[in-house]
Amino acid sequence: MNFIQNYFQKRTNNMIANQDYELAEQFMNSDMSFCLNEDRSIKDGKTVGKHLFQMEGIFLDLTDRTLSHPKVPFAHEDRGGKFANIVKEAGLGNRKVIWRPSDLFDLDEYMDAKWFPEQLEMYHKEFNEMMDAKDLYCERSISFLDYFFKRLDIYNACQMPTFIKYYRGVDLEKYKDKIRLITDEYPYQNKRGEFI
């Protein structure tokens, strides 16, 4: 019986990992025109930065298996397709993210929120590493992907229960490589508001 449960848990976890790849692809293919003025020049860094934090936050929120990352407002719509009704009836949902900034996003509130599960505080060194990573990300010294990969490594090292449950059977190195490959062209904005 335990073998069957493990088998289905691993299959489910790999399906969730595939959803993360799809999220990353959607994010990379999203319309980033909100970054541009009418003359196609880049808007000021502060305005763009807020919108980018929201877009990146959606990805960080939806990929956090511990459900500790602050909730970021986003719209979603029906995915459609010929199997839409079957997918819905199976209870798997058939929604996709609409990658657009929202006026509901409060950047200050987002940055002040707790980003980690409380259990992480038992691991002082790792907790401090995550706080440093959060601070570096919030000041744009590192990219959201640097933060994302650090979170994966720390949660794995500390064996956060929900993280382990939902990544069991997923090869984390292959997972990270695939996310890196998908997001390779993402425009990184530094703390001066410049795109690199």
Rosetta silent file (secondary structure, phi, psi, omega in degrees, C-alpha in Angstrom):
SEQUENCE: MNFIQNYFQKRTNNMIANQDYELAEQFMNSDMSFCLNEDRSIKDGKTVGKHLFQMEGIFLDLTDRTLSHPKVPFAHEDRGGKFANIVKEAGLGNRKVIWRPSDLFDLDEYMDAKWFPEQLEMYHKEFNEMMDAKDLYCERSISFLDYFFKRLDIYNACQMPTFIKYYRGVDLEKYKDKIRLITDEYPYQNKRGEFI
SCORE:     score description
SCORE:     0.000 S_00000001
   1 L     0.000  -43.494  179.681    0.000    0.000    0.000 S_00000001
   2 H   -62.827  -36.804  177.680    2.830    2.402    0.913 S_00000001
   3 H   -59.578  -43.620 -179.494    4.518    1.692   -2.447 S_00000001
   4 H   -64.972  -43.286  178.714    1.362    2.756   -4.296 S_00000001
   5 H   -61.697  -45.009  179.301    1.083    5.966   -2.271 S_00000001
   6 H   -62.222  -41.449  179.695    4.754    6.804   -2.940 S_00000001
   7 H   -59.634  -49.617 -178.576    4.315    6.070   -6.628 S_00000001
   8 H   -69.224  -33.499  176.958    1.307    8.399   -6.958 S_00000001
   9 H   -64.343  -43.665  179.204    2.971   11.063   -4.798 S_00000001
  10 H   -65.147  -40.323  177.332    6.040   11.040   -7.067 S_00000001
  11 H   -63.426  -44.217  178.260    3.874   11.208  -10.190 S_00000001
  12 H   -60.797  -44.425 -179.017    1.899   14.102   -8.720 S_00000001
  13 H   -62.903  -38.786  177.529    5.121   15.894   -7.760 S_00000001
  14 H   -69.294  -32.234  174.530    6.510   15.534  -11.278 S_00000001
  15 H   -65.796  -40.204  178.672    3.238   16.922  -12.656 S_00000001
  16 H   -65.194  -41.108  176.873    3.620   19.902  -10.300 S_00000001
  17 H   -60.395  -40.588  177.058    7.224   20.372  -11.498 S_00000001
  18 H   -63.222  -34.943  175.907    5.902   20.383  -15.073 S_00000001
  19 H   -64.892  -36.773  177.183    3.429   23.091  -14.033 S_00000001
  20 H   -62.817  -41.315  177.926    6.402   25.118  -12.750 S_00000001
  21 H   -62.305  -42.077  179.158    8.084   24.779  -16.157 S_00000001
  22 H   -64.432  -41.169  176.374    4.865   25.919  -17.794 S_00000001
  23 H   -59.777  -44.628  179.899    4.643   28.879  -15.386 S_00000001
  24 H   -62.752  -41.280  178.243    8.221   29.841  -16.221 S_00000001
  25 H   -65.291  -42.903  177.786    7.480   29.615  -19.953 S_00000001
  26 H   -60.881  -44.140 -179.973    4.317   31.700  -19.575 S_00000001
  27 H   -60.617  -45.173 -179.204    6.258   34.263  -17.557 S_00000001
  28 H   -67.388  -28.085 -179.649    9.017   34.433  -20.169 S_00000001
  29 L   -95.230    4.826 -177.483    6.449   34.812  -22.953 S_00000001
  30 L   -71.088  159.046 -179.622    4.385   37.410  -21.106 S_00000001
  31 L   -78.049  110.106 -178.797    3.816   40.873  -22.509 S_00000001
  32 L   -97.547   21.391 -177.973    6.421   43.104  -20.870 S_00000001
  33 H   -64.639  -16.326  177.356    5.230   46.229  -22.662 S_00000001
  34 H   -64.117  -15.505  178.256    4.354   47.728  -19.261 S_00000001
  35 H   -80.660  -11.962 -170.705    8.120   48.375  -18.999 S_00000001
  36 E  -111.634  147.661  170.752    8.096   50.667  -22.029 S_00000001
  37 L   -79.253  175.621 -179.830    6.989   54.214  -22.739 S_00000001
  38 L   -61.199  -29.399  179.303    5.007   54.999  -25.889 S_00000001
  39 L   -86.297   12.146  177.507    8.261   55.661  -27.763 S_00000001
  40 L    71.909   11.615  173.418    9.421   52.116  -26.796 S_00000001
  41 L   -84.308  157.719 -177.695   12.044   53.465  -24.349 S_00000001
  42 E   -74.691  133.508  177.211   12.211   51.872  -20.899 S_00000001
  43 L   -63.677  172.103  179.990   10.132   53.606  -18.209 S_00000001
  44 L   -61.372  147.284 -173.130   11.810   54.843  -15.063 S_00000001
  45 H   -58.556  -34.694 -177.272   13.371   52.064  -12.994 S_00000001
  46 H   -66.496  -45.329  178.985   11.197   52.566   -9.904 S_00000001
  47 H   -64.263  -48.188  179.835    7.896   52.066  -11.765 S_00000001
  48 H   -62.542  -41.885 -179.207    9.215   49.139  -13.745 S_00000001
  49 H   -56.913  -44.129  179.118   10.787   47.674  -10.613 S_00000001
  50 H   -60.469  -45.745 -179.182    7.459   47.560   -8.769 S_00000001
  51 H   -65.853  -39.564  178.481    5.795   45.790  -11.683 S_00000001
  52 H   -65.887  -40.203  176.450    8.687   43.365  -12.058 S_00000001
  53 H   -58.010  -39.944  179.492    8.587   42.565   -8.340 S_00000001
  54 H   -66.698  -46.878 -178.649    4.916   41.690   -8.752 S_00000001
  55 H   -62.770  -45.538  177.749    5.471   39.518  -11.815 S_00000001
  56 H   -65.105  -37.614  179.336    8.439   37.763  -10.218 S_00000001
  57 H   -63.128  -34.888  176.656    6.480   37.475   -6.976 S_00000001
  58 H   -59.865  -47.445  179.574    3.695   35.602   -8.753 S_00000001
  59 H   -62.963  -47.136 -179.604    6.243   33.012   -9.874 S_00000001
  60 H   -61.989  -38.051  178.680    7.899   32.853   -6.428 S_00000001
  61 H   -66.389  -51.791 -174.288    4.490   32.515   -4.752 S_00000001
  62 H   -71.696  -17.251  179.183    3.113   29.812   -7.036 S_00000001
  63 L  -101.569    3.065 -179.668    6.300   27.722   -6.899 S_00000001
  64 L   -87.324  105.360 -177.898    6.696   27.803   -3.105 S_00000001
  65 L   -69.382  -18.139  178.969    5.692   24.340   -1.868 S_00000001
  66 L   -83.471   -8.825 -178.248    5.767   25.527    1.761 S_00000001
  67 L    58.452   30.196 -177.904    3.055   28.098    0.952 S_00000001
  68 L   -99.708  -20.782 -179.584    5.043   30.653    2.969 S_00000001
  69 L   -65.357  141.679 -179.799    5.856   33.179    0.278 S_00000001
  70 L   -56.257  140.690  178.009    3.542   36.219    0.476 S_00000001
  71 L   -68.946  132.986 -179.463    0.477   35.936   -1.734 S_00000001
  72 L  -114.846  126.834 -177.799    0.765   38.143   -4.785 S_00000001
  73 L   -66.249  135.968  175.617   -2.436   39.273   -6.517 S_00000001
  74 L  -154.602  154.379  176.652   -2.869   38.059  -10.065 S_00000001
  75 E   -93.934  157.687  175.246   -5.677   37.413  -12.480 S_00000001
  76 E  -143.412  163.237 -178.362   -6.276   34.085  -14.144 S_00000001
  77 E  -141.795  165.963  178.228   -8.450   32.762  -16.908 S_00000001
  78 E   -66.504  133.439 -178.827   -9.780   29.501  -18.245 S_00000001
  79 L   -72.994  -32.791 -178.613   -7.142   27.659  -20.230 S_00000001
  80 L    77.111 -157.039 -179.909   -9.630   26.116  -22.628 S_00000001
  81 L    98.335  164.938 -174.595   -8.652   23.325  -24.982 S_00000001
  82 L   -73.266  -17.941  179.153  -10.420   20.182  -26.078 S_00000001
  83 L  -104.790   14.232 -174.689   -9.836   18.393  -22.762 S_00000001
  84 H   -54.466  -48.224 -177.342  -10.847   21.391  -20.604 S_00000001
  85 H   -67.692  -37.415  178.766  -13.979   19.798  -19.157 S_00000001
  86 H   -64.545  -43.362  179.906  -12.256   16.480  -18.453 S_00000001
  87 H   -62.501  -43.195  178.904   -9.422   18.261  -16.641 S_00000001
  88 H   -63.280  -45.253 -178.873  -11.898   20.271  -14.552 S_00000001
  89 H   -64.960  -28.273  178.252  -13.959   17.202  -13.671 S_00000001
  90 L   -77.025   -4.428  177.950  -10.805   15.404  -12.560 S_00000001
  91 L    79.726   15.948 -177.819  -10.318   18.227  -10.043 S_00000001
  92 L   -91.444  -10.031 -178.337   -7.020   19.362  -11.546 S_00000001
  93 L    76.366  155.831 -179.975   -8.170   22.835  -12.519 S_00000001
  94 L  -146.200   52.520 -176.380   -7.713   24.354  -15.916 S_00000001
  95 E  -111.930  153.622  172.621   -6.603   27.907  -15.178 S_00000001
  96 E  -133.327  151.346 -177.429   -3.685   29.967  -16.406 S_00000001
  97 E   -74.392  140.020  170.154   -2.064   33.077  -15.006 S_00000001
  98 E   -98.906  110.106 -173.372   -2.565   36.418  -16.691 S_00000001
  99 L   -84.409   78.137  176.696    0.886   37.979  -16.371 S_00000001
 100 L  -138.019  142.746  176.680   -0.013   41.650  -15.947 S_00000001
 101 L   -62.848  152.209 -179.850    0.732   44.089  -13.121 S_00000001
 102 L  -128.425  146.276  175.811   -2.145   44.966  -10.801 S_00000001
 103 L   -70.522  -11.478  179.778   -2.895   48.053   -8.726 S_00000001
 104 L   -75.799  -13.265 -177.223   -3.729   45.651   -5.869 S_00000001
 105 L   -81.482  123.549  177.624   -0.023   44.896   -5.371 S_00000001
 106 L  -109.368  106.862 -174.233    1.568   46.817   -2.489 S_00000001
 107 H   -62.783  -42.153 -179.152    5.360   46.581   -2.815 S_00000001
 108 H   -63.818  -43.559  178.808    6.118   47.813    0.715 S_00000001
 109 H   -63.426  -40.441  178.699    3.690   45.338    2.260 S_00000001
 110 H   -60.314  -47.553 -177.125    5.162   42.563    0.104 S_00000001
 111 H   -70.520  -29.029  179.990    8.721   43.283    1.201 S_00000001
 112 H   -82.038  -14.067 -176.434    7.754   43.578    4.887 S_00000001
 113 L   -70.683  161.232  173.037    5.860   40.262    4.910 S_00000001
 114 L   -76.871  135.256 -175.449    7.266   36.990    6.233 S_00000001
 115 L  -110.890   -4.976 -171.342    8.585   34.914    3.350 S_00000001
 116 L  -127.685  156.060  175.496    9.573   31.660    5.102 S_00000001
 117 L   -68.131  148.364 -177.586    7.934   28.846    7.064 S_00000001
 118 H   -61.058  -30.727 -179.627    8.262   29.234   10.827 S_00000001
 119 H   -59.577  -27.051 -178.018   10.107   25.894   11.082 S_00000001
 120 H   -63.417  -25.854 -178.797   13.050   27.476    9.241 S_00000001
 121 H   -64.605  -19.025  176.530   13.768   29.638   12.293 S_00000001
 122 H   -70.330  -21.615  179.774   15.024   26.491   14.076 S_00000001
 123 L  -104.159   85.566 -170.508   17.900   26.451   11.583 S_00000001
 124 H   -56.841  -47.897 -177.762   19.602   29.711   12.516 S_00000001
 125 H   -61.457  -48.344 -178.192   22.360   29.669    9.905 S_00000001
 126 H   -67.869  -37.393  177.168   20.007   28.756    7.045 S_00000001
 127 H   -61.330  -45.539  179.127   17.346   31.209    8.253 S_00000001
 128 H   -64.136  -37.169  176.580   19.926   34.003    8.236 S_00000001
 129 H   -61.826  -41.246  179.560   21.070   32.948    4.750 S_00000001
 130 H   -69.339  -38.563  176.599   17.474   33.214    3.525 S_00000001
 131 H   -62.678  -40.981  177.341   16.998   36.603    5.200 S_00000001
 132 H   -63.769  -43.322  179.619   20.186   37.799    3.480 S_00000001
 133 H   -62.511  -41.982  178.004   18.964   36.402    0.148 S_00000001
 134 H   -61.151  -47.701 -179.545   15.607   38.150    0.596 S_00000001
 135 H   -60.972  -45.142  179.313   17.330   41.452    1.427 S_00000001
 136 H   -62.495  -40.353  177.812   19.698   41.154   -1.535 S_00000001
 137 H   -66.068  -46.614 -177.530   16.790   40.358   -3.845 S_00000001
 138 H   -63.094  -28.908  176.784   14.643   43.221   -2.500 S_00000001
 139 L   -93.418    5.403  176.068   17.482   45.675   -3.098 S_00000001
 140 L    67.948   26.622  174.711   18.049   44.126   -6.549 S_00000001
 141 L   -80.753  -26.298  172.884   21.592   42.966   -5.803 S_00000001
 142 L  -127.107  160.428 -179.515   20.578   39.457   -6.899 S_00000001
 143 L   -82.637  166.602  177.998   17.904   38.340   -9.334 S_00000001
 144 H   -64.494  -27.913  178.093   14.665   36.636   -8.382 S_00000001
 145 H   -71.396  -37.843  174.484   16.115   33.456   -9.911 S_00000001
 146 H   -58.907  -44.941  177.800   19.148   33.641   -7.600 S_00000001
 147 H   -62.471  -46.060 -179.056   16.691   33.917   -4.723 S_00000001
 148 H   -57.012  -46.767 -178.864   14.516   31.087   -6.109 S_00000001
 149 H   -69.424  -36.376  176.182   17.468   28.679   -6.390 S_00000001
 150 H   -62.432  -43.273  179.284   18.758   29.623   -2.924 S_00000001
 151 H   -60.575  -44.219  177.874   15.292   28.892   -1.507 S_00000001
 152 H   -57.516  -48.173 -176.864   15.269   25.471   -3.174 S_00000001
 153 H   -64.737  -44.445 -178.359   18.675   24.598   -1.738 S_00000001
 154 H   -67.377  -47.166 -179.613   17.946   25.815    1.797 S_00000001
 155 H   -62.856  -34.822  177.578   14.503   24.193    2.038 S_00000001
 156 H   -69.303  -45.251 -179.327   15.960   20.957    0.752 S_00000001
 157 H   -62.560  -37.580 -178.593   18.909   21.073    3.175 S_00000001
 158 L   -88.034   -3.132  178.276   16.610   21.791    6.136 S_00000001
 159 L    55.203   48.767  175.633   14.084   19.179    4.989 S_00000001
 160 L   -57.759  125.868 -170.812   11.086   21.523    5.244 S_00000001
 161 H   -53.283  -51.025 -178.122    8.179   19.035    5.483 S_00000001
 162 H   -71.220  -31.099  176.165    5.884   20.353    2.744 S_00000001
 163 H   -61.499  -50.963 -179.161    8.853   21.077    0.505 S_00000001
 164 H   -61.549  -43.066 -178.900   10.080   17.483    0.835 S_00000001
 165 H   -58.150  -44.050 -173.877    6.576   16.105    0.384 S_00000001
 166 H   -92.597   -0.192  173.225    6.014   17.947   -2.892 S_00000001
 167 H  -114.761   -0.216  178.335    9.510   17.470   -4.329 S_00000001
 168 L   -59.110  127.393  179.925    9.859   13.756   -3.503 S_00000001
 169 L    89.191   -4.209  178.226   10.752   11.963   -6.717 S_00000001
 170 L   -99.767  126.565  176.753   11.764   15.181   -8.520 S_00000001
 171 L   -74.853  105.166 -173.496   15.423   15.412   -9.527 S_00000001
 172 H   -62.954  -34.448  179.825   16.204   18.878   -8.128 S_00000001
 173 H   -68.656  -42.405  176.711   19.303   19.403  -10.270 S_00000001
 174 H   -66.069  -38.709  177.808   17.403   18.613  -13.480 S_00000001
 175 H   -59.068  -50.521 -179.408   14.533   20.778  -12.233 S_00000001
 176 H   -63.320  -41.606  178.698   16.865   23.742  -11.631 S_00000001
 177 H   -60.337  -41.541 -178.817   18.599   23.225  -14.983 S_00000001
 178 H   -67.972  -41.797  177.112   15.278   23.259  -16.821 S_00000001
 179 H   -62.314  -42.557  178.027   14.109   26.432  -15.017 S_00000001
 180 H   -60.144  -44.265 -179.291   17.485   28.057  -15.850 S_00000001
 181 H   -62.004  -44.334 -178.600   17.141   27.052  -19.483 S_00000001
 182 H   -65.959  -38.979 -173.299   13.594   28.446  -19.737 S_00000001
 183 L   -97.704   14.053 -175.295   14.466   31.736  -18.012 S_00000001
 184 L   -55.842  -33.904 -175.932   17.838   32.230  -19.691 S_00000001
 185 L   -94.807    9.816 -176.625   16.695   35.364  -21.558 S_00000001
 186 L   -66.804  131.137 -179.043   15.000   37.075  -18.591 S_00000001
 187 L   -76.536  113.154 -179.945   16.056   40.754  -18.343 S_00000001
 188 L   -83.075  129.549  178.880   17.698   41.263  -14.951 S_00000001
 189 E  -105.738  122.476 -179.938   17.190   44.734  -13.429 S_00000001
 190 L   -83.285 -178.805 -174.261   19.884   45.872  -10.995 S_00000001
 191 L   -69.563  -14.990  175.849   19.428   48.217   -8.027 S_00000001
 192 L   -87.645    1.549  179.551   20.104   51.277  -10.193 S_00000001
 193 L    83.599    8.950 -179.619   17.118   50.328  -12.353 S_00000001
 194 L   -89.792  145.571  177.732   19.325   49.343  -15.264 S_00000001
 195 E   -94.509  133.027 -179.007   18.633   46.205  -17.277 S_00000001
 196 L  -112.433    0.000    0.000   21.505   43.805  -17.723 S_00000001
